[in-house]
Amino acid sequence: MSRPPLRLVRAASALVAAAAIGLGLLMLLRQQAGLGIERVVIGTIPATVYRPEGGGPAPVVVVAHGFAGSQPLMAPFATTFARNGLVAITFDFPGHGRNPRPLPGDVTPEGGATRALVDETLRVLAVARGLGDGRVALLGHSMASDIVIRAAQQAPDVGATIAVSMFSRTATATSPRNLLVIAGEWEGRLKAEALRVVGLASAPQPPQPGVTYGDPVLGTARRAAVSPGVEHIGVLFSPHSMDEAQGWLDAAFARPARAARALDHRGPWIVLLLSGIVLLAWPLSRLLPVVADAPAGAGLPGRRLWPLLVGPAVLTPLILRVVPTHVLPVLVADYVAAHFALYGLLTAGGLLLVRARPAGAAPAPLRRAALAGAVLAATLYAVLGLGGVVDAWVASLAPSPGRVPIILAMLAGTLPYFLADEWLTRGAGGARWAYPASKLAFLLSLALAVALDPGRLFFLVVIVPAVLVLFLIYGVLGTWAYRRTGHPAVGGLTNAIAFAWALGVTFPLLAA
């Protein structure tokens, strides 16, 4: 049986992609159906209030994001609370999301950034008291788990505190009131920390997940919950996390139990929407111009490829361990930019040493105008298409004016990396596994950097899942662009710009 013509397969793919995009958007909008969602500004703090349409006065939950996070990441909790009759308010911390103010103070001492973040949470809490019936609760993820615990300890009227992926040593057996700790199943150390904190109240009994100790009426309740099959970001989209949080608030505020809670299930629909946009790029890639008549690239077989994968991965963190990299007013972004840049330069140097071009092959003629057009089209699709969806449903990607220099500085690092990496992993006769192997080597290189300097670079651990997802998505887009255009520079330049944009607007902006 003969295969259908490729053009028909592309047309069918376009239809499937369009259906996935439409269904994904429809189901995401359904998560917010029946809610009143209002954008507000508290001083300089961008915030969003979620409430059930037509609902009366109710307790208000202040929802705080973690390091390098922003309001969209916390929307699943906010919509769950609102759909179950509560009022919720999310906001962007200084240096994060759409907040125009940089994060003041040092990020490590309690008297610096931590105090500033607690004060900011208390400002939002003061407004929250006037949005409902006067009863308030706090929820924070990761970095903000410590912030909301400290804020609750300073605000005795906070009826419940929920710490997701908790980083905090300030909680005691009785403070703050009614503490729920949620961790993902794949957050080993944080699961242990959740049980440790709950164990302060359960002693002499060993703490068990899913068991409530103490009395919510007295404010002494403690509980550790583990959301199955998720990690540090997935825990924010887990229906189990939503269910535990809503149940905790219902108990703390003595609200009637519901037969079934309305939970936010946006996670799979976000995946479907993004998958549709990525799939649509395949038939659309046929609209790109041909840049080179013969496929360009190193085309290295495995035995010649391995040294160029291992060398930069090991040398980059070792060299940067002794080289000052703190030059940008953005936490750890300067190191990431330097890591990208040095890694790319070492890769390019290795390519020159091995003269990575098939024997006897002449350089493929390059059509510069076609290259510029292809890069422009691919970049617009990556930044506006994919980036627009991420900005609306996952994390803020719209840059403030103060972020533009940071994006350009990041671009100085991502350009040499992605141009060298694309050339290394593309080309006729090259190893099929070259691209995933090169990305794995880079992630392992970052892991080695953290191991060499955990005090300064620990926050890199938080962004590794996001970098992995970006590698997967842009790797697919780059592959399709390469097959059409015939030149690695299209994917290299597009990926460099997209990564610089995403990382430049994500890392917390620090005060000078």
Residue pairs with C-beta under 8 A, 6 or more apart in sequence:
10 282
10 283
10 286
11 283
13 279
13 280
13 282
13 283
14 280
14 283
14 284
16 276
16 279
17 276
17 277
17 279
17 280
17 283
18 276
18 280
19 276
20 272
20 273
20 275
20 276
20 279
21 273
21 276
21 277
21 280
23 269
23 272
24 269
24 270
24 272
24 273
24 274
24 276
25 273
27 266
27 269
27 272
28 266
28 269
28 270
28 273
28 393
31 76
31 79
31 264
31 265
31 266
31 269
32 79
34 52
34 53
34 83
35 50
35 51
35 52
35 53
35 79
35 82
35 83
36 49
36 50
36 51
36 52
36 53
37 48
37 49
37 50
38 48
38 49
38 51
39 46
39 47
39 48
40 47
40 48
40 49
41 47
42 91
42 123
42 124
42 127
43 123
44 99
44 100
44 101
45 91
45 92
45 99
45 120
45 123
45 124
46 71
46 91
46 92
46 97
46 98
46 99
47 71
47 89
47 90
47 91
47 92
47 124
47 127
48 71
48 75
48 78
48 89
48 90
48 91
49 87
49 88
49 89
49 131
50 78
50 79
50 81
50 82
50 87
50 88
50 89
50 90
51 58
51 82
51 87
51 88
51 131
52 58
52 82
52 83
52 85
55 85
55 87
57 132
57 133
58 85
58 86
58 87
58 132
58 133
59 86
59 87
59 132
59 133
59 135
59 136
59 137
59 159
59 249
59 253
59 255
60 86
60 87
60 88
60 89
60 128
60 129
60 131
60 132
60 135
60 136
60 137
61 77
61 78
61 81
61 86
61 87
61 88
61 89
61 128
61 136
61 137
61 138
61 139
61 249
62 88
62 89
62 91
62 121
62 124
62 125
62 128
62 136
62 137
62 138
62 139
62 148
63 74
63 77
63 78
63 81
63 88
63 89
63 90
63 139
63 140
64 74
64 90
64 91
64 93
64 121
64 138
64 139
64 140
64 141
64 144
64 147
64 148
65 71
65 73
65 74
65 90
65 92
65 93
65 96
65 97
65 140
65 141
65 144
66 73
66 140
66 141
66 142
66 143
66 144
66 145
66 165
66 462
67 142
67 143
67 459
67 462
67 508
68 96
68 459
68 462
68 463
68 506
68 507
68 508
69 96
69 97
69 141
69 142
69 144
69 395
70 92
70 96
70 97
70 98
70 395
70 396
71 90
71 91
71 92
71 97
71 98
71 396
72 391
72 392
72 393
72 394
72 395
72 396
73 141
73 233
73 236
73 394
73 395
74 90
74 139
74 141
74 236
75 90
75 264
75 266
75 393
76 236
76 237
76 242
76 264
76 266
76 267
77 88
77 139
77 236
77 241
77 242
77 245
77 264
78 88
78 89
78 90
79 88
79 264
79 266
80 242
80 245
80 246
80 261
80 262
80 263
80 264
81 87
81 88
81 245
81 246
81 249
82 88
83 262
83 263
83 264
84 246
84 250
84 258
84 261
84 262
85 255
86 132
86 249
87 128
87 131
87 132
89 124
89 127
89 128
89 131
91 120
91 124
92 98
92 99
92 396
93 99
93 103
93 117
93 120
93 144
93 508
94 101
94 102
94 103
94 104
94 116
94 117
94 120
95 101
95 102
95 103
95 331
95 508
95 509
95 510
95 511
96 103
96 396
96 508
96 509
97 395
97 396
98 396
98 398
98 400
100 400
100 402
102 329
102 402
102 509
102 510
102 511
102 512
103 113
103 116
103 117
103 331
103 508
103 509
103 510
103 511
104 112
104 113
104 116
104 511
105 111
105 112
105 113
105 114
105 115
105 116
105 511
106 112
106 113
107 113
107 331
107 508
107 510
114 146
114 147
114 150
117 143
117 144
117 147
118 147
118 150
118 151
118 154
121 138
121 140
121 144
121 147
121 148
121 151
122 151
122 154
122 155
125 136
125 138
125 151
125 155
125 158
128 136
129 136
129 157
134 157
135 157
135 159
135 253
136 155
136 157
136 158
136 159
137 158
137 159
137 160
137 161
137 162
137 249
137 252
137 253
138 148
138 151
138 152
138 158
138 160
138 161
138 162
138 176
139 148
139 161
139 162
139 163
139 164
139 245
140 146
140 147
140 148
140 149
140 162
140 163
140 164
141 164
141 165
141 235
141 236
142 164
142 165
142 167
142 232
142 462
143 167
145 163
145 164
145 165
145 166
145 167
145 168
146 163
146 166
146 167
146 168
146 170
148 161
148 162
148 163
149 161
149 163
149 166
149 168
149 170
149 171
149 176
149 179
150 168
150 170
151 158
152 158
152 161
152 175
152 176
152 177
153 170
153 175
153 176
156 177
158 176
158 177
159 177
159 178
159 219
159 252
159 253
160 177
160 178
160 179
160 180
160 216
160 248
160 249
160 252
160 253
161 176
161 177
161 178
161 179
161 180
162 179
162 180
162 181
162 182
162 245
162 248
162 249
163 171
163 179
163 180
163 181
163 182
164 181
164 182
164 183
164 235
164 236
164 241
164 245
165 182
165 183
165 184
165 187
165 190
165 232
165 235
166 181
166 183
166 190
166 193
166 194
166 197
167 190
167 193
168 197
171 179
171 197
171 200
172 200
173 200
173 201
173 220
173 222
174 201
174 219
174 220
177 219
177 220
177 252
178 214
178 216
178 219
178 220
178 221
178 222
178 248
178 251
178 252
179 197
179 221
179 222
179 223
180 221
180 222
180 223
180 225
180 244
180 245
180 248
181 193
181 194
181 197
181 198
181 223
181 224
181 225
182 194
182 224
182 225
182 226
182 227
182 235
182 241
182 244
182 245
183 190
183 191
183 193
183 194
183 224
183 225
183 226
183 227
183 235
184 190
184 191
184 226
184 227
184 230
184 231
184 232
184 234
184 235
184 238
185 191
185 226
185 227
185 228
185 229
185 230
186 229
186 230
186 231
186 234
187 231
187 232
187 235
190 232
191 209
191 224
191 226
194 209
194 224
194 225
194 226
195 207
195 209
195 224
196 207
197 222
197 224
198 207
198 213
198 222
198 223
198 224
199 206
199 207
200 222
201 213
201 214
201 220
201 222
202 208
202 211
202 213
202 222
205 213
207 213
207 224
208 224
209 224
209 225
209 226
210 223
210 224
210 225
210 226
211 223
211 224
212 221
212 222
212 223
212 251
213 221
213 222
213 223
214 220
214 221
214 222
215 221
216 251
216 252
216 254
217 254
221 251
221 252
223 244
223 248
225 240
225 241
225 244
227 234
227 235
227 238
227 240
227 241
227 244
228 238
228 240
229 238
230 237
230 238
230 241
231 465
232 462
232 465
233 465
233 466
234 267
235 241
237 264
237 266
237 267
237 270
238 267
239 263
239 264
239 265
242 261
242 263
242 264
243 261
243 263
246 261
246 263
247 261
249 255
250 256
250 257
250 258
266 393
270 389
270 393
270 394
273 389
273 393
274 386
274 389
274 390
274 473
277 385
277 386
277 389
278 386
278 473
278 476
278 477
281 381
281 476
281 477
281 480
282 480
284 381
285 480
285 481
285 483
285 484
286 484
287 377
288 373
288 374
288 377
288 378
288 481
288 484
288 485
288 490
289 367
289 370
289 373
289 374
289 485
290 367
290 370
290 484
290 485
290 486
291 366
291 367
291 370
291 371
291 374
291 485
291 486
291 487
291 489
291 490
292 364
292 365
292 366
292 367
292 485
292 486
292 487
293 364
293 365
293 486
294 364
294 428
294 486
295 364
295 426
295 427
295 428
295 482
295 486
296 363
296 364
296 366
296 423
296 426
296 427
296 486
296 487
296 488
297 422
297 423
297 424
297 425
297 426
297 427
297 428
297 430
297 482
297 488
298 351
298 356
298 357
298 423
298 424
298 425
298 426
298 427
298 430
299 356
299 357
299 358
299 426
299 427
299 428
299 429
299 430
300 308
300 354
300 356
300 424
300 427
300 430
300 431
300 434
301 429
301 430
301 431
302 431
302 433
304 354
304 356
305 424
305 430
305 431
305 434
305 437
307 350
308 347
308 350
308 351
308 354
308 424
309 437
309 438
309 441
310 441
311 346
311 350
312 342
312 343
312 346
312 347
312 350
312 441
312 445
313 343
313 441
313 442
313 444
313 445
313 448
314 445
314 448
315 346
316 339
316 342
316 343
316 346
316 445
316 449
317 339
317 445
317 446
317 448
317 449
317 452
318 452
319 342
320 335
320 338
320 339
320 342
320 449
321 449
321 452
321 453
323 338
325 334
325 335
325 338
326 334
326 335
327 334
328 334
328 337
328 406
328 409
329 406
329 509
329 510
329 511
329 512
330 406
330 504
330 507
330 508
330 509
330 510
331 459
331 507
331 508
331 510
332 456
332 457
332 459
332 460
332 507
333 406
333 409
333 410
333 503
333 504
333 507
334 409
335 449
335 456
335 457
335 460
336 410
336 413
336 460
336 463
336 503
336 507
337 409
337 410
337 412
337 413
337 414
338 413
339 413
339 445
339 446
339 449
340 410
340 413
340 414
340 416
340 417
340 499
341 412
341 413
341 416
341 417
343 417
343 442
343 445
344 413
344 415
344 416
344 417
344 418
344 419
344 420
344 421
345 416
345 420
347 417
347 420
347 421
347 424
348 416
348 419
348 420
348 423
351 420
351 423
351 424
356 423
356 424
356 427
357 363
358 427
358 428
358 429
364 486
364 487
366 487
370 485
371 485
371 487
371 489
371 490
374 481
374 485
374 490
375 489
375 490
375 493
375 494
378 477
378 481
378 490
378 491
378 494
379 493
379 494
379 497
379 498
381 477
382 474
382 477
382 494
382 495
382 497
382 498
383 497
383 498
383 501
386 473
386 498
387 397
387 498
387 501
387 502
390 397
390 502
391 397
391 398
395 506
396 505
397 501
397 502
397 505
397 506
398 505
399 407
399 501
399 504
399 505
402 509
403 504
403 505
403 509
406 504
406 505
406 507
406 509
407 500
407 501
407 504
407 505
408 500
409 504
410 499
410 500
410 503
410 504
411 496
411 497
411 500
411 504
413 500
414 495
414 496
414 497
414 499
414 500
414 503
415 492
415 493
415 496
417 442
417 496
418 491
418 492
418 493
418 495
418 496
418 499
419 488
419 489
419 492
419 493
419 496
420 492
421 438
421 442
421 492
422 478
422 482
422 488
422 489
422 491
422 492
422 495
423 488
423 492
424 434
424 438
425 434
425 435
425 438
425 488
426 434
426 482
426 488
426 491
427 488
431 437
435 475
435 479
436 475
439 468
439 471
439 475
442 471
443 464
443 467
443 468
443 471
446 460
446 464
446 467
447 464
449 457
449 460
450 457
450 458
450 460
450 461
463 503
463 506
466 502
466 506
470 498
470 499
470 502
474 491
474 494
474 495
474 498
474 499
477 491
477 494
478 490
478 491
478 492
478 494
478 495
479 491
481 490
481 491
481 494
482 488
482 490
482 491
